[in-house]
Amino acid sequence: MNAVEIEEAVSALAEADFDPDEFPFAFLEAFGNPATTIKRLRSGSTNASDIDGAVLQRNHIHIAVCGEGQVTAKLAELKSSSTTIRAKAKFILATDGIDFEAEDLNSGETVACAYKSFPDHFGFFLPLAGITTVKQVRENAFDIRATSRLNKLYVELLKDNPDWDTAERRHDMNHFMARLIFCFFAEDTNIFFGDDLFTATVTKMSERDASNTHEVISTLFRAMDTKIADRKSSGLPRWADVFPYVNGELFSGSTDVPRFSRIARSYLLHIGNLDWKQINPDIFGSMIQAVADKEERGALGMHYTSVPNILKVLNPLFLDDLRERLEDAGDNARMLLNLRKRMAKIRVFDPACGSGNFLVIAYKEMRAIEAEINRRRGEPDRRSDIPLTNFRGIELRDFPAEIARLALIIAEYQCDVRHRGQKEALAEFLPLDARNWITCGNALRLDWLSLCRPTGKGVKIASDDLFETPLDQAEIDFENEGGETYICGNPPYLGSQDQTPEQKKDLATAFAGAIKSTKSADYVSGWFIKARNFVSSYGGVFAFVTTNSICQGRQVALIWPAILGSDLEICFAVPSFQWRNLAARKAAVIVSIIGVGPRSSKNKLLFDGEQVQETRFIGPYLVPDYDTVVSSSRIVLSNLTPMSNGSMPNDNGGLLLTVEEYRSLIRTSPGAARYCRKFLGSNDSIQGDMRYCLWIEDSEVDEAASIHEIQRRIEKVREHREKSDRPGTNDLALVPHRFGEKRHTGDRALLVPRHSSESRPYLPSLPVDGDTVIGDSAIAMYGFTMSDFAIFSSRMHLVWAATVCGKIKLDYRYSNSLGWNTFPIPPLTAKNNEDLTRCAEEILLAREAHFPATIADLYDPDKMPDDLRRAHDWNDEVLERIYIGRRFKNDTERLEKLFELYTKMISKVPSEQRA
Ligand SMILES: C[S@@+](CC[C@H](N)C(=O)[O-])C[C@H]1O[C@@H](n2cnc3c(N)ncnc32)[C@H](O)[C@@H]1O
C-alpha cells in the first residue's frame, strides 16, 4: 500500500462507528498488513501482548482499547509492559474511541488527539508500513489526503464522461480540475466571502441526484469570469452573484463542466470539506500531477522532489548569496533597499518545471528574505516587490503546467498572509494577473530566450486562457532590465537506450552541432547545453539535478567540453547522493547537482552532506581541482597484469554444452572428455552456473570428429559460419572446430564480469583454473597475481571504475581499457605485494567458507557475510595505506588522489602510445 491508500483506509476507519474489539485489527489492516497476519494475531498465535484485550505485533506496535477516560493510564501501562520491550514494539497506542494517544518509542514523539482526528496523524505511523524515507510525505497529511480525494473524483468523472478521457479533451479536464482546486482554496481562505462558499453553494443549488451539478458549477465559473460592473447584464442568478470576479483568465474560455454522478457529487462535497488552508503548493503540486497520469496514479504522491533536495540546488545557486547580503546589510537602510531592488529583478527559470516546486520554493524563500528586509526597514506591511512573473517555467505535460501556475498563485497568497497579514493579502489578491509565465511545451525545442528575456521589453502576451500560451507568442514583458537569471530544475534523465526517436531528435536539436553525436548522451544533457547557450550569451548561472551518468564514463568526454567551452565553469556541485529509493528494484537513484556559471576567480564549492570544500576548480567528474578527462588506453599504465577479452565461440551453440549435454556426451563417448573444457561467461560466474565447451586443437580435429556428436556439432558451427553475411565469419567456417576468437592461454585467470549490479559493495571477479575457458561476455586476466586480485577487489578500484567506466542502467559497465589500463597505483614494494597477497587470500578463504554461495549471494549488500566484509575491509585498509599511509575519509578523497596520480602517470606516457 502506498501513503495515499493508507490515508484513505485510515480515514475510513475513523469515520466508521468505533468498535472496541475490532479497532486494533482494523488499524493494522489500514496500514497494509495482509489478512493472514491479522488472522494470526486475532487467533492469538502471534499476539505477544500480556495485557488483557491488547494486541502486540512484534517489531511493530502494541495497541490497547480501554474504558472511557482511561487513555493516558492505558498508554502508560503499554509503555511499562515488559512485552512491549521484549517484542521490540516501535509504537504504543491507546484509545477509548473518544480520545487517542500514541508514542513512537524510538523518537519519543507523541500524538494526543480526539479519536476522530487521528487520521490527521497517520504520517506518524507510516513506518509501520515500511515508509520511513520520505519525511515530507509523513508530515503532509493534508496534501496526501487532498490528492487522494481529488484522484477519486477524477477517476469517477472520467468514468461518467468517457468523452473527456480523450487526448482532445484532456486539457479541458485538467483545466477543470485546476479551477476546482482554486475554488476549494479560495473558499477556505476568505478569498471567497463566507465560509465554504463554493461547496455550500453546490450543496444547496445542485439536486441530490446530481443531475444539474455540472450546470451549477458552470454558472459559478461564469460568474467568476464576469466583472462586477457587467454582472447586471450577464443574466447570472443571484446565488452566483456573491462570487467575486477572479479573472486571471482562470475562468475564461469554455465553462463546460463534466456531468456528475451521485457518487462524483458526493466526492466533490467531501473534498470541499477539507481544510484547504493547509495546502503546501510545492508538495501538493507534485503529488497532484499524478492524478492526471494513468501510469503514475498507482504510486500517487511518492514521486516528487523533496524540499531539502530542492534547496540543495537553490541555496548555492543564489539564495545563500542573498542571505549573506542580508547579513552584511544589518540594519543599514540603504543596503537593505538595494538588496530589495536587486531581488525584484531576479528571474528564476525552470525549464522542466513539473508542477513548479522549484519555482514555488524559490519564490517562498525570496519572500522570506524580503520580509526580513521590510521588517528591518520598518515597513512590515509593504507590498512585495518580487513579481510572480519572474518565476518562469517550461513543462511538457499539460496538467503539471497548469498546476505550476496555480501553485505559484497559492504561494503568493500564502506569503502575503504570512509576511503581511491576511487583510493585506486579501485586498490585493483578486483579480488575478492574466499573464502566463508557465509555458506548456518541449524545452529542448523552444527558444528559451523568448520565454526568459534578460533585457528589454518583449512583446506582452495575455492569451485568451491563463493556462494556454501559444508557443509562437511566448514572450513576456517585464520591467526588470539588467536583473540576474538563475536557471534551475530537475530535468528528466533518460539513458540513450531509453529515449524515443522523438527524444533523440529533441537532443539533436538542442545539441545543434555543439555535440556531434547524441548516441550515448543522456536526455538531461540537452538541458545542460541549452542552459550553457543561454548563460554564455545572456549571463546568469544554472544548476540542475542530474543523473550521475553524465559525469561518468564515456559521456564525460562527449558532452563536458561542449558544456563548459572556454567561458563557463562548474561553480558548485553536490556529487553523488541518493535521490529516492525505488523500493521495487531495491536500488537507490544516485544523482548529482551541478551548478555552472561564467568563469571567475572565486573559489568553487563542493558539498558533501553538511560539509563544504572550497576548491580552485571542479572537473567534470566532480573531483576537486582535477579537470582531466580520462580516455581509454590500449596499454596498462601502471604495473598491473593486462586484461584481455574472453574467447568468443561464434558457434550458434555448436561448441557450447550444458552440464547435462556434457554428461550425456561423456556417457556415450568417454573419449570425448579430453576435448571438453569448463566454460564460464559473466553471468555464469556471478550466478554460480557452469557450462562446458568443445576445445579442440587443430592437430586433434580428425580424431575428435570420429565421435559422432562432436562431428554433428562441428557441422552445426560450419553451417552457421558459412551462412553469415560477414566475410570474417565465413573464413572461420574453414576451422569450425575452433572458437571464433581464441584467447584462452591455459594459464589460471581472473574472470571479470563486464556488468555488475551497482548495489554490490565491491566489483566481483572470480579466479579460474587453466582448464576453464572464459567466454567473451567476460574479461580475462591471464596469469594474474594475487595483488592484482586484491587491487581489483578494492573500494579504490570500484570508485575509479564507477567514475571513469560509468554505468549502464543500474549496473557498472566495466571496461579494461578505461578502468584497468588507466588505474593509477603507486609502485608496489615486495612487502606491499606480500601484504596484498595475504589480503587476497583472506577474501578467497572467506568466500570458500560459505560454499556453495554464489558471487551474487556473497556480494548481496543485505546478506554479505561478516567475515567476507571484514576481509574486504582489511584489504581496503592495506591498499589505502599504500596510497596515503591511512584510510581515505570518503570517495571524494579517494578520487582526488587517483586523479592526482593519473595526471602524473599520463604525463609520462605519450598519448599515441595510449590510444
Ligand atoms: C524529474 S521531473 C521534475 C519535475 C519537478 N521539478 C519535480 O521535482 O517533481 C521532470 C519534468 O520534466 C518534464 N519534461 C520531460 N520532458 C520534457 C521536455 N522535453 N520539455 C519540458 N519538460 C519536460 C516532465 O514532464 C517532468 O515534469
The ligand as an ORCA input file, in Angstrom:
! r2SCAN-3c Opt
* xyz 0 1
  C      12.095     14.908    -12.883
  S      10.664     15.856    -13.258
  C      10.907     17.255    -12.304
  C       9.638     17.993    -12.055
  C       9.549     18.719    -10.747
  N      10.568     19.715    -10.601
  C       9.602     17.726     -9.590
  O      10.529     17.691     -8.853
  O       8.649     16.968     -9.457
  C      10.997     16.343    -14.907
  C       9.862     17.080    -15.566
  O      10.253     17.387    -16.901
  C       9.139     17.236    -17.756
  N       9.655     17.019    -19.120
  C      10.052     15.867    -19.704
  N      10.478     16.102    -20.941
  C      10.349     17.431    -21.164
  C      10.618     18.273    -22.258
  N      11.135     17.785    -23.378
  N      10.354     19.589    -22.119
  C       9.849     20.099    -20.976
  N       9.574     19.350    -19.901
  C       9.821     18.027    -19.988
  C       8.397     16.051    -17.174
  O       7.042     16.053    -17.582
  C       8.574     16.285    -15.670
  O       7.527     17.050    -15.158
*
